[in-house]
Amino acid sequence: MDETADHDAHIAAAAGLTATKTGVAFTPRRPIPAVLVERLVLSSRIVLGV
């Protein structure tokens, strides 16, 4: 697992989700939480050094 995928898996697990090769499915009834989006953005920036 590469570094980015490791961060994504950690954040998904913290949100009570399971990360898979194809990602995590969200439905209109249960959309992706804004907090999770923010954490993924920050994680990606850290990994990319932005």
PDB file of N, CA, C and O in Angstrom, chain B, residues numbered from 101:
ATOM      1  N   MET B 101       0.864  -1.184   0.000  1.00  0.00           N
ATOM      2  CA  MET B 101       0.000   0.000   0.000  1.00  0.00           C
ATOM      3  C   MET B 101       0.899   1.232   0.000  1.00  0.00           C
ATOM      4  O   MET B 101       1.817   1.340   0.814  1.00  0.00           O
ATOM      5  N   ASP B 102       0.630   2.164  -0.921  1.00  0.00           N
ATOM      6  CA  ASP B 102       1.464   3.360  -0.972  1.00  0.00           C
ATOM      7  C   ASP B 102       1.071   4.332   0.140  1.00  0.00           C
ATOM      8  O   ASP B 102       0.084   4.123   0.846  1.00  0.00           O
ATOM      9  N   GLU B 103       1.852   5.384   0.280  1.00  0.00           N
ATOM     10  CA  GLU B 103       1.663   6.328   1.392  1.00  0.00           C
ATOM     11  C   GLU B 103       0.306   7.025   1.353  1.00  0.00           C
ATOM     12  O   GLU B 103      -0.338   7.191   2.389  1.00  0.00           O
ATOM     13  N   THR B 104      -0.129   7.433   0.163  1.00  0.00           N
ATOM     14  CA  THR B 104      -1.422   8.107   0.026  1.00  0.00           C
ATOM     15  C   THR B 104      -2.558   7.170   0.401  1.00  0.00           C
ATOM     16  O   THR B 104      -3.469   7.553   1.135  1.00  0.00           O
ATOM     17  N   ALA B 105      -2.507   5.947  -0.101  1.00  0.00           N
ATOM     18  CA  ALA B 105      -3.546   4.968   0.197  1.00  0.00           C
ATOM     19  C   ALA B 105      -3.579   4.668   1.693  1.00  0.00           C
ATOM     20  O   ALA B 105      -4.648   4.448   2.261  1.00  0.00           O
ATOM     21  N   ASP B 106      -2.411   4.658   2.328  1.00  0.00           N
ATOM     22  CA  ASP B 106      -2.338   4.413   3.766  1.00  0.00           C
ATOM     23  C   ASP B 106      -3.031   5.523   4.537  1.00  0.00           C
ATOM     24  O   ASP B 106      -3.769   5.252   5.485  1.00  0.00           O
ATOM     25  N   HIS B 107      -2.801   6.779   4.138  1.00  0.00           N
ATOM     26  CA  HIS B 107      -3.470   7.913   4.784  1.00  0.00           C
ATOM     27  C   HIS B 107      -4.982   7.822   4.582  1.00  0.00           C
ATOM     28  O   HIS B 107      -5.756   8.018   5.519  1.00  0.00           O
ATOM     29  N   ASP B 108      -5.393   7.521   3.348  1.00  0.00           N
ATOM     30  CA  ASP B 108      -6.813   7.413   3.036  1.00  0.00           C
ATOM     31  C   ASP B 108      -7.475   6.321   3.859  1.00  0.00           C
ATOM     32  O   ASP B 108      -8.572   6.513   4.382  1.00  0.00           O
ATOM     33  N   ALA B 109      -6.816   5.186   3.975  1.00  0.00           N
ATOM     34  CA  ALA B 109      -7.361   4.073   4.752  1.00  0.00           C
ATOM     35  C   ALA B 109      -7.488   4.453   6.222  1.00  0.00           C
ATOM     36  O   ALA B 109      -8.467   4.096   6.877  1.00  0.00           O
ATOM     37  N   HIS B 110      -6.499   5.175   6.739  1.00  0.00           N
ATOM     38  CA  HIS B 110      -6.524   5.597   8.144  1.00  0.00           C
ATOM     39  C   HIS B 110      -7.696   6.560   8.401  1.00  0.00           C
ATOM     40  O   HIS B 110      -8.413   6.427   9.392  1.00  0.00           O
ATOM     41  N   ILE B 111      -7.874   7.516   7.504  1.00  0.00           N
ATOM     42  CA  ILE B 111      -8.956   8.492   7.665  1.00  0.00           C
ATOM     43  C   ILE B 111     -10.315   7.807   7.519  1.00  0.00           C
ATOM     44  O   ILE B 111     -11.234   8.083   8.289  1.00  0.00           O
ATOM     45  N   ALA B 112     -10.443   6.928   6.546  1.00  0.00           N
ATOM     46  CA  ALA B 112     -11.701   6.206   6.357  1.00  0.00           C
ATOM     47  C   ALA B 112     -12.033   5.371   7.589  1.00  0.00           C
ATOM     48  O   ALA B 112     -13.182   5.330   8.029  1.00  0.00           O
ATOM     49  N   ALA B 113     -11.031   4.711   8.136  1.00  0.00           N
ATOM     50  CA  ALA B 113     -11.255   3.900   9.343  1.00  0.00           C
ATOM     51  C   ALA B 113     -11.682   4.780  10.510  1.00  0.00           C
ATOM     52  O   ALA B 113     -12.540   4.383  11.298  1.00  0.00           O
ATOM     53  N   ALA B 114     -11.102   5.956  10.631  1.00  0.00           N
ATOM     54  CA  ALA B 114     -11.475   6.876  11.707  1.00  0.00           C
ATOM     55  C   ALA B 114     -12.917   7.346  11.556  1.00  0.00           C
ATOM     56  O   ALA B 114     -13.566   7.693  12.542  1.00  0.00           O
ATOM     57  N   ALA B 115     -13.414   7.356  10.329  1.00  0.00           N
ATOM     58  CA  ALA B 115     -14.792   7.776  10.073  1.00  0.00           C
ATOM     59  C   ALA B 115     -15.758   6.600  10.164  1.00  0.00           C
ATOM     60  O   ALA B 115     -16.959   6.759   9.943  1.00  0.00           O
ATOM     61  N   GLY B 116     -15.231   5.413  10.491  1.00  0.00           N
ATOM     62  CA  GLY B 116     -16.090   4.235  10.599  1.00  0.00           C
ATOM     63  C   GLY B 116     -16.397   3.595   9.259  1.00  0.00           C
ATOM     64  O   GLY B 116     -17.388   2.877   9.129  1.00  0.00           O
ATOM     65  N   LEU B 117     -15.556   3.847   8.252  1.00  0.00           N
ATOM     66  CA  LEU B 117     -15.745   3.300   6.914  1.00  0.00           C
ATOM     67  C   LEU B 117     -14.650   2.287   6.615  1.00  0.00           C
ATOM     68  O   LEU B 117     -13.642   2.228   7.318  1.00  0.00           O
ATOM     69  N   THR B 118     -14.849   1.501   5.583  1.00  0.00           N
ATOM     70  CA  THR B 118     -13.842   0.552   5.156  1.00  0.00           C
ATOM     71  C   THR B 118     -13.305   0.976   3.798  1.00  0.00           C
ATOM     72  O   THR B 118     -14.064   1.079   2.834  1.00  0.00           O
ATOM     73  N   ALA B 119     -12.017   1.219   3.716  1.00  0.00           N
ATOM     74  CA  ALA B 119     -11.395   1.592   2.445  1.00  0.00           C
ATOM     75  C   ALA B 119     -11.141   0.330   1.637  1.00  0.00           C
ATOM     76  O   ALA B 119     -10.658  -0.668   2.170  1.00  0.00           O
ATOM     77  N   THR B 120     -11.466   0.374   0.353  1.00  0.00           N
ATOM     78  CA  THR B 120     -11.221  -0.748  -0.556  1.00  0.00           C
ATOM     79  C   THR B 120     -10.444  -0.246  -1.759  1.00  0.00           C
ATOM     80  O   THR B 120     -10.162   0.948  -1.866  1.00  0.00           O
ATOM     81  N   LYS B 121     -10.096  -1.155  -2.668  1.00  0.00           N
ATOM     82  CA  LYS B 121      -9.383  -0.758  -3.882  1.00  0.00           C
ATOM     83  C   LYS B 121     -10.191   0.239  -4.701  1.00  0.00           C
ATOM     84  O   LYS B 121      -9.630   1.139  -5.324  1.00  0.00           O
ATOM     85  N   THR B 122     -11.503   0.077  -4.697  1.00  0.00           N
ATOM     86  CA  THR B 122     -12.353   0.949  -5.511  1.00  0.00           C
ATOM     87  C   THR B 122     -12.906   2.130  -4.737  1.00  0.00           C
ATOM     88  O   THR B 122     -13.659   2.930  -5.294  1.00  0.00           O
ATOM     89  N   GLY B 123     -12.556   2.257  -3.487  1.00  0.00           N
ATOM     90  CA  GLY B 123     -13.014   3.395  -2.682  1.00  0.00           C
ATOM     91  C   GLY B 123     -14.166   3.040  -1.768  1.00  0.00           C
ATOM     92  O   GLY B 123     -14.338   1.882  -1.388  1.00  0.00           O
ATOM     93  N   VAL B 124     -14.944   4.032  -1.422  1.00  0.00           N
ATOM     94  CA  VAL B 124     -16.085   3.883  -0.531  1.00  0.00           C
ATOM     95  C   VAL B 124     -17.295   4.470  -1.241  1.00  0.00           C
ATOM     96  O   VAL B 124     -17.224   5.575  -1.779  1.00  0.00           O
ATOM     97  N   ALA B 125     -18.396   3.744  -1.245  1.00  0.00           N
ATOM     98  CA  ALA B 125     -19.608   4.227  -1.913  1.00  0.00           C
ATOM     99  C   ALA B 125     -20.458   5.044  -0.942  1.00  0.00           C
ATOM    100  O   ALA B 125     -20.648   4.666   0.214  1.00  0.00           O
ATOM    101  N   PHE B 126     -20.960   6.162  -1.435  1.00  0.00           N
ATOM    102  CA  PHE B 126     -21.851   7.005  -0.657  1.00  0.00           C
ATOM    103  C   PHE B 126     -23.145   7.165  -1.434  1.00  0.00           C
ATOM    104  O   PHE B 126     -23.132   7.263  -2.661  1.00  0.00           O
ATOM    105  N   THR B 127     -24.245   7.191  -0.730  1.00  0.00           N
ATOM    106  CA  THR B 127     -25.550   7.341  -1.363  1.00  0.00           C
ATOM    107  C   THR B 127     -26.103   8.723  -1.046  1.00  0.00           C
ATOM    108  O   THR B 127     -25.610   9.387  -0.135  1.00  0.00           O
ATOM    109  N   PRO B 128     -27.119   9.168  -1.781  1.00  0.00           N
ATOM    110  CA  PRO B 128     -27.741  10.461  -1.456  1.00  0.00           C
ATOM    111  C   PRO B 128     -28.292  10.495  -0.026  1.00  0.00           C
ATOM    112  O   PRO B 128     -28.341  11.554   0.599  1.00  0.00           O
ATOM    113  N   ARG B 129     -28.698   9.358   0.476  1.00  0.00           N
ATOM    114  CA  ARG B 129     -29.219   9.317   1.855  1.00  0.00           C
ATOM    115  C   ARG B 129     -28.119   9.363   2.897  1.00  0.00           C
ATOM    116  O   ARG B 129     -28.341   9.776   4.036  1.00  0.00           O
ATOM    117  N   ARG B 130     -26.936   8.936   2.499  1.00  0.00           N
ATOM    118  CA  ARG B 130     -25.795   8.941   3.422  1.00  0.00           C
ATOM    119  C   ARG B 130     -24.575   9.501   2.685  1.00  0.00           C
ATOM    120  O   ARG B 130     -23.669   8.750   2.321  1.00  0.00           O
ATOM    121  N   PRO B 131     -24.551  10.823   2.464  1.00  0.00           N
ATOM    122  CA  PRO B 131     -23.449  11.441   1.709  1.00  0.00           C
ATOM    123  C   PRO B 131     -22.143  11.440   2.516  1.00  0.00           C
ATOM    124  O   PRO B 131     -22.130  11.201   3.723  1.00  0.00           O
ATOM    125  N   ILE B 132     -21.073  11.712   1.815  1.00  0.00           N
ATOM    126  CA  ILE B 132     -19.771  11.788   2.474  1.00  0.00           C
ATOM    127  C   ILE B 132     -19.770  12.973   3.441  1.00  0.00           C
ATOM    128  O   ILE B 132     -20.113  14.089   3.050  1.00  0.00           O
ATOM    129  N   PRO B 133     -19.393  12.745   4.683  1.00  0.00           N
ATOM    130  CA  PRO B 133     -19.387  13.838   5.671  1.00  0.00           C
ATOM    131  C   PRO B 133     -18.362  14.922   5.319  1.00  0.00           C
ATOM    132  O   PRO B 133     -17.260  14.613   4.865  1.00  0.00           O
ATOM    133  N   ALA B 134     -18.722  16.167   5.525  1.00  0.00           N
ATOM    134  CA  ALA B 134     -17.833  17.298   5.239  1.00  0.00           C
ATOM    135  C   ALA B 134     -16.520  17.188   6.005  1.00  0.00           C
ATOM    136  O   ALA B 134     -15.466  17.549   5.482  1.00  0.00           O
ATOM    137  N   VAL B 135     -16.574  16.699   7.219  1.00  0.00           N
ATOM    138  CA  VAL B 135     -15.354  16.552   8.031  1.00  0.00           C
ATOM    139  C   VAL B 135     -14.400  15.565   7.363  1.00  0.00           C
ATOM    140  O   VAL B 135     -13.185  15.767   7.369  1.00  0.00           O
ATOM    141  N   LEU B 136     -14.948  14.503   6.790  1.00  0.00           N
ATOM    142  CA  LEU B 136     -14.106  13.526   6.106  1.00  0.00           C
ATOM    143  C   LEU B 136     -13.466  14.147   4.865  1.00  0.00           C
ATOM    144  O   LEU B 136     -12.290  13.903   4.596  1.00  0.00           O
ATOM    145  N   VAL B 137     -14.203  14.930   4.122  1.00  0.00           N
ATOM    146  CA  VAL B 137     -13.657  15.613   2.946  1.00  0.00           C
ATOM    147  C   VAL B 137     -12.497  16.512   3.368  1.00  0.00           C
ATOM    148  O   VAL B 137     -11.441  16.499   2.734  1.00  0.00           O
ATOM    149  N   GLU B 138     -12.683  17.284   4.423  1.00  0.00           N
ATOM    150  CA  GLU B 138     -11.638  18.189   4.907  1.00  0.00           C
ATOM    151  C   GLU B 138     -10.386  17.414   5.320  1.00  0.00           C
ATOM    152  O   GLU B 138      -9.266  17.821   5.011  1.00  0.00           O
ATOM    153  N   ARG B 139     -10.584  16.303   6.016  1.00  0.00           N
ATOM    154  CA  ARG B 139      -9.434  15.505   6.467  1.00  0.00           C
ATOM    155  C   ARG B 139      -8.702  14.871   5.290  1.00  0.00           C
ATOM    156  O   ARG B 139      -7.474  14.778   5.304  1.00  0.00           O
ATOM    157  N   LEU B 140      -9.445  14.431   4.266  1.00  0.00           N
ATOM    158  CA  LEU B 140      -8.808  13.858   3.080  1.00  0.00           C
ATOM    159  C   LEU B 140      -8.003  14.904   2.324  1.00  0.00           C
ATOM    160  O   LEU B 140      -6.910  14.623   1.833  1.00  0.00           O
ATOM    161  N   VAL B 141      -8.549  16.108   2.233  1.00  0.00           N
ATOM    162  CA  VAL B 141      -7.830  17.196   1.558  1.00  0.00           C
ATOM    163  C   VAL B 141      -6.536  17.510   2.301  1.00  0.00           C
ATOM    164  O   VAL B 141      -5.478  17.621   1.681  1.00  0.00           O
ATOM    165  N   LEU B 142      -6.611  17.653   3.599  1.00  0.00           N
ATOM    166  CA  LEU B 142      -5.413  17.955   4.391  1.00  0.00           C
ATOM    167  C   LEU B 142      -4.388  16.835   4.284  1.00  0.00           C
ATOM    168  O   LEU B 142      -3.191  17.092   4.155  1.00  0.00           O
ATOM    169  N   SER B 143      -4.857  15.590   4.339  1.00  0.00           N
ATOM    170  CA  SER B 143      -3.959  14.449   4.240  1.00  0.00           C
ATOM    171  C   SER B 143      -3.256  14.442   2.887  1.00  0.00           C
ATOM    172  O   SER B 143      -2.046  14.226   2.815  1.00  0.00           O
ATOM    173  N   SER B 144      -4.004  14.675   1.828  1.00  0.00           N
ATOM    174  CA  SER B 144      -3.415  14.691   0.486  1.00  0.00           C
ATOM    175  C   SER B 144      -2.367  15.792   0.363  1.00  0.00           C
ATOM    176  O   SER B 144      -1.305  15.587  -0.225  1.00  0.00           O
ATOM    177  N   ARG B 145      -2.669  16.949   0.916  1.00  0.00           N
ATOM    178  CA  ARG B 145      -1.702  18.060   0.847  1.00  0.00           C
ATOM    179  C   ARG B 145      -0.432  17.735   1.614  1.00  0.00           C
ATOM    180  O   ARG B 145       0.669  18.068   1.176  1.00  0.00           O
ATOM    181  N   ILE B 146      -0.589  17.087   2.754  1.00  0.00           N
ATOM    182  CA  ILE B 146       0.596  16.713   3.542  1.00  0.00           C
ATOM    183  C   ILE B 146       1.452  15.721   2.754  1.00  0.00           C
ATOM    184  O   ILE B 146       2.670  15.875   2.670  1.00  0.00           O
ATOM    185  N   VAL B 147       0.818  14.719   2.188  1.00  0.00           N
ATOM    186  CA  VAL B 147       1.547  13.705   1.428  1.00  0.00           C
ATOM    187  C   VAL B 147       2.252  14.317   0.220  1.00  0.00           C
ATOM    188  O   VAL B 147       3.382  13.946  -0.097  1.00  0.00           O
ATOM    189  N   LEU B 148       1.581  15.255  -0.452  1.00  0.00           N
ATOM    190  CA  LEU B 148       2.146  15.881  -1.641  1.00  0.00           C
ATOM    191  C   LEU B 148       3.095  17.033  -1.314  1.00  0.00           C
ATOM    192  O   LEU B 148       3.775  17.552  -2.199  1.00  0.00           O
ATOM    193  N   GLY B 149       3.140  17.428  -0.046  1.00  0.00           N
ATOM    194  CA  GLY B 149       4.028  18.513   0.362  1.00  0.00           C
ATOM    195  C   GLY B 149       3.551  19.878  -0.092  1.00  0.00           C
ATOM    196  O   GLY B 149       4.358  20.777  -0.331  1.00  0.00           O
ATOM    197  N   VAL B 150       2.238  20.035  -0.211  1.00  0.00           N
ATOM    198  CA  VAL B 150       1.670  21.308  -0.671  1.00  0.00           C
ATOM    199  C   VAL B 150       1.348  22.169   0.523  1.00  0.00           C
ATOM    200  O   VAL B 150       0.859  23.288   0.364  1.00  0.00           O
TER     201      VAL B 150
END
